[in-house]
């Protein structure tokens, strides 16, 4: 049993359990904690806490902004063949954006990564701009794809408010400190009648409710956790109307979740990467596990690749209600 004093919070830890009456919610500032998840894949004395007042979830204790910057600065480059797995989902998203905003115009992608979404949007007639903190991603987008990318965060953009017809955030909001300040900055960039489009893991879906700390999307780089009702409330407060929500479920999430509760050790990372040879990140430990004898046969590799493509198609099937573990919001500024 011990007391740990950290700034504004006081933690009381006993026999591995977490009890805290003064931890402050990063979203609404209250100290009413409804529940905590024990993350099996986070190192140290980490937990995911949930606010009883606003429904926001967050990693506690949070890493410092410098810790996050150090992590991303040392990430190895992607093996670029992995782009094909993203293009199908991105092309469908562009089609949905066009249906809601058919006139084209200026599009900003925040956290643009290697630029695959922006390149597809540019080919579709959009005037595109990206902002991305990772230097090697910016260089690839500029040199290989010929895109205009600003290196840094959204605060580094030299642009006026309400200057974009569409602003997109693909798997970004869960990674940032001060999520409400960040989303306010993003919404300010959207022109009246324009769209803010964001994709985030769905903490109100049944995989998250079932697996909790074993859920696939509880990871060290995810600082924030969102439910459908929380996002809808924030968008309304920002003056946006949610016009479309797409819920999907990754089969990999189920495999990893159920694999984590088996009584024997089960290498789910290896299974999830079957058929993806040459498409993961160089320098990661998963690379070695994906190069086993099973994938050295060209015939087996083709079969696994075909199975993987089927799985990717299933991952993009739109589900009724908020039952999946990923969600896209298409929000129009009033």
BELZIGI-V950406 format. One record per residue. N is the residue number from 1. SS is DSSP state (H for helix, E for strand, C for the rest). PSI is psi in degrees with one decimal (none if undefined). D_FIRST is the distance of its C-alpha to the first C-alpha in whole Angstrom. Layout:
N_SS_PSI_D_FIRST + N_SS_PSI_D_FIRST
This chain:
1_C_135.2_0 + 2_E_156.8_4 + 3_E_139.6_7 + 4_E_121.8_10 + 5_E_123.0_14 + 6_E_96.8_16 + 7_C_-117.9_20 + 8_C_-5.5_20 + 9_E_152.4_17 + 10_E_125.3_13 + 11_E_138.2_11 + 12_E_114.7_8 + 13_E_131.1_6 + 14_E_126.4_5 + 15_C_44.3_7 + 16_C_-5.6_9 + 17_E_161.3_10 + 18_E_126.7_11 + 19_E_127.3_11 + 20_C_123.1_13 + 21_C_-4.3_16 + 22_C_15.5_18 + 23_C_134.1_18 + 24_C_130.9_22 + 25_C_127.3_24 + 26_C_-15.4_27 + 27_C_-52.7_30 + 28_C_-9.2_30 + 29_C_4.4_27 + 30_C_170.3_26 + 31_C_28.0_22 + 32_C_102.1_23 + 33_E_124.7_21 + 34_E_-35.8_22 + 35_E_167.2_21 + 36_E_146.9_19 + 37_E_141.7_20 + 38_C_101.9_18 + 39_C_119.9_21 + 40_C_-18.9_21 + 41_C_7.7_24 + 42_C_134.2_21 + 43_C_158.1_20 + 44_C_-170.3_16 + 45_C_66.8_14 + 46_C_151.3_17 + 47_E_166.2_17 + 48_E_118.9_21 + 49_E_152.4_20 + 50_E_130.9_23 + 51_E_130.5_25 + 52_C_-19.8_26 + 53_C_-50.6_29 + 54_C_-12.6_31 + 55_C_12.5_29 + 56_C_144.7_28 + 57_E_147.0_26 + 58_E_154.7_24 + 59_E_132.6_22 + 60_E_131.2_19 + 61_C_151.2_19 + 62_C_144.1_22 + 63_C_158.5_24 + 64_C_157.0_26 + 65_H_-35.5_30 + 66_H_-37.5_31 + 67_H_-43.1_28 + 68_H_-44.6_30 + 69_H_-42.9_34 + 70_H_-39.9_33 + 71_H_-50.2_32 + 72_H_-31.2_35 + 73_H_-27.0_37 + 74_C_6.3_37 + 75_C_137.2_37 + 76_C_156.5_40 + 77_C_151.3_43 + 78_E_147.5_44 + 79_C_121.0_47 + 80_H_-14.3_49 + 81_H_-18.1_51 + 82_H_-6.8_47 + 83_H_-35.2_49 + 84_H_-30.2_51 + 85_H_-20.1_48 + 86_H_-25.4_47 + 87_H_-37.1_51 + 88_H_-47.6_52 + 89_H_-40.3_49 + 90_H_-40.4_50 + 91_H_-36.9_53 + 92_H_-37.3_53 + 93_H_-40.4_51 + 94_H_-40.2_53 + 95_H_-40.9_56 + 96_H_-38.6_54 + 97_H_-43.8_53 + 98_H_-34.9_57 + 99_H_-32.2_58 + 100_H_-23.8_56 + 101_C_71.8_57 + 102_C_-14.2_61 + 103_C_0.8_62 + 104_C_-160.3_60 + 105_C_-150.4_59 + 106_E_132.5_56 + 107_E_128.7_53 + 108_E_128.3_50 + 109_E_114.7_47 + 110_E_124.8_44 + 111_C_54.8_42 + 112_C_-7.5_45 + 113_C_-133.3_44 + 114_C_-1.1_47 + 115_C_11.3_49 + 116_H_-41.9_50 + 117_H_-45.4_50 + 118_H_-38.2_52 + 119_H_-41.7_55 + 120_H_-41.0_55 + 121_H_-39.1_55 + 122_H_-43.5_58 + 123_H_-27.2_60 + 124_C_-0.2_60 + 125_C_3.3_61 + 126_C_146.5_59 + 127_E_106.9_58 + 128_E_150.9_55 + 129_E_142.4_53 + 130_E_156.3_49 + 131_E_130.6_46 + 132_E_130.4_44 + 133_C_-26.0_41 + 134_C_122.8_42 + 135_H_-43.9_45 + 136_H_-29.9_46 + 137_H_-40.6_46 + 138_H_-45.3_48 + 139_H_-41.6_50 + 140_H_-44.9_51 + 141_H_-39.5_51 + 142_H_-47.8_54 + 143_H_-36.6_56 + 144_C_-32.7_56 + 145_C_-9.1_56 + 146_C_32.3_58 + 147_C_155.6_55 + 148_C_112.6_54 + 149_E_133.8_51 + 150_E_124.8_49 + 151_E_127.9_46 + 152_C_-156.4_43 + 153_C_179.4_41 + 154_H_-27.1_43 + 155_H_-15.7_43 + 156_H_-5.1_45 + 157_C_133.8_48 + 158_C_77.0_51 + 159_C_161.3_52 + 160_C_163.2_53 + 161_C_156.5_51 + 162_C_40.9_53 + 163_C_3.5_54 + 164_E_140.4_53 + 165_E_-30.2_55 + 166_E_133.8_52 + 167_E_127.8_48 + 168_E_145.1_46 + 169_E_95.7_42 + 170_E_106.7_42 + 171_C_50.8_38 + 172_C_-44.8_37 + 173_H_-31.6_36 + 174_H_-9.9_32 + 175_H_-5.4_32 + 176_C_151.0_32 + 177_C_157.1_30 + 178_C_66.0_31 + 179_H_-34.1_33 + 180_H_-39.4_35 + 181_H_-41.9_37 + 182_H_-47.4_37 + 183_H_-30.1_39 + 184_H_-41.9_41 + 185_H_-40.7_42 + 186_H_-43.9_44 + 187_H_-30.1_45 + 188_H_-22.8_47 + 189_C_-13.0_49 + 190_E_131.7_50 + 191_E_152.9_54 + 192_E_131.8_55 + 193_E_-6.6_55 + 194_E_-179.5_53 + 195_E_139.3_51 + 196_E_122.7_47 + 197_E_126.1_46 + 198_E_146.8_42 + 199_E_135.4_41 + 200_E_156.7_37 + 201_E_146.3_35 + 202_E_100.3_35 + 203_C_-4.0_31 + 204_C_-2.0_33 + 205_C_164.7_35 + 206_H_-28.2_34 + 207_H_-41.2_33 + 208_H_-42.1_30 + 209_H_-31.2_29 + 210_H_-48.2_30 + 211_H_-27.2_28 + 212_H_-114.4_25 + 213_H_-12.0_23 + 214_H_1.2_25 + 215_C_141.8_28 + 216_C_-34.2_31 + 217_C_9.1_30 + 218_C_100.9_27 + 219_C_166.2_27 + 220_C_-29.9_26 + 221_C_-6.9_29 + 222_C_104.6_29 + 223_C_-25.2_27 + 224_E_148.3_28 + 225_E_131.3_29 + 226_E_141.7_32 + 227_C_164.1_33 + 228_H_-46.5_37 + 229_H_-35.9_37 + 230_H_-47.1_35 + 231_H_-43.0_37 + 232_H_-39.4_40 + 233_H_-41.4_39 + 234_H_-43.3_39 + 235_H_-38.9_42 + 236_H_-41.9_44 + 237_H_-29.6_42 + 238_C_0.8_44 + 239_C_29.8_47 + 240_E_149.8_47 + 241_E_123.3_48 + 242_E_111.2_47 + 243_E_-21.4_50 + 244_E_139.0_49 + 245_E_128.1_45 + 246_E_124.1_45 + 247_E_131.8_43 + 248_E_165.9_42 + 249_C_124.5_40 + 250_C_124.9_40 + 251_H_-30.5_40 + 252_H_-32.2_38 + 253_H_-40.4_35 + 254_H_-42.3_36 + 255_H_-46.9_36 + 256_H_-39.9_33 + 257_H_-50.3_31 + 258_H_-33.8_32 + 259_H_-30.4_32 + 260_H_-17.9_28 + 261_C_1.6_28 + 262_C_149.2_30 + 263_C_-18.3_29 + 264_C_161.0_31 + 265_C_132.8_31 + 266_C_118.8_33 + 267_C_81.2_34 + 268_H_-30.7_35 + 269_H_-40.9_35 + 270_H_-44.2_38 + 271_H_-42.1_40 + 272_H_-19.9_39 + 273_C_4.2_42 + 274_C_133.4_44 + 275_C_2.8_48 + 276_C_26.5_46 + 277_C_130.6_47 + 278_C_9.2_48 + 279_C_16.7_46 + 280_C_-176.1_43 + 281_E_130.5_41 + 282_C_137.9_43 + 283_C_-2.0_40 + 284_C_152.6_37 + 285_H_-25.2_36 + 286_H_-24.7_37 + 287_H_-46.6_41 + 288_H_-38.7_41 + 289_H_-17.9_40 + 290_C_-3.2_43 + 291_C_30.0_45 + 292_C_176.6_45 + 293_H_-28.9_49 + 294_H_-33.9_48 + 295_H_11.1_49 + 296_C_-16.4_52 + 297_C_123.1_55 + 298_H_-37.8_56 + 299_H_-47.8_57 + 300_H_-39.0_53 + 301_H_-39.6_52 + 302_H_-40.8_55 + 303_H_-45.2_54 + 304_H_-38.1_50 + 305_H_-39.9_51 + 306_H_-41.8_53 + 307_H_-41.0_50 + 308_H_-39.4_48 + 309_H_-37.3_50 + 310_H_-43.2_51 + 311_H_-41.6_47 + 312_H_-37.4_47 + 313_H_-43.6_50 + 314_H_-34.9_48 + 315_H_-22.5_45 + 316_C_-0.1_47 + 317_C_128.5_48 + 318_C_128.8_47 + 319_E_151.3_46 + 320_C_135.0_46 + 321_C_-176.0_43 + 322_C_64.9_40 + 323_C_-11.0_39 + 324_C_-166.1_39 + 325_C_6.7_36 + 326_E_147.0_38 + 327_E_140.0_40 + 328_E_133.6_43 + 329_E_131.3_44 + 330_E_107.2_47 + 331_E_131.4_47 + 332_E_134.8_51 + 333_E_130.2_51 + 334_C_none_53
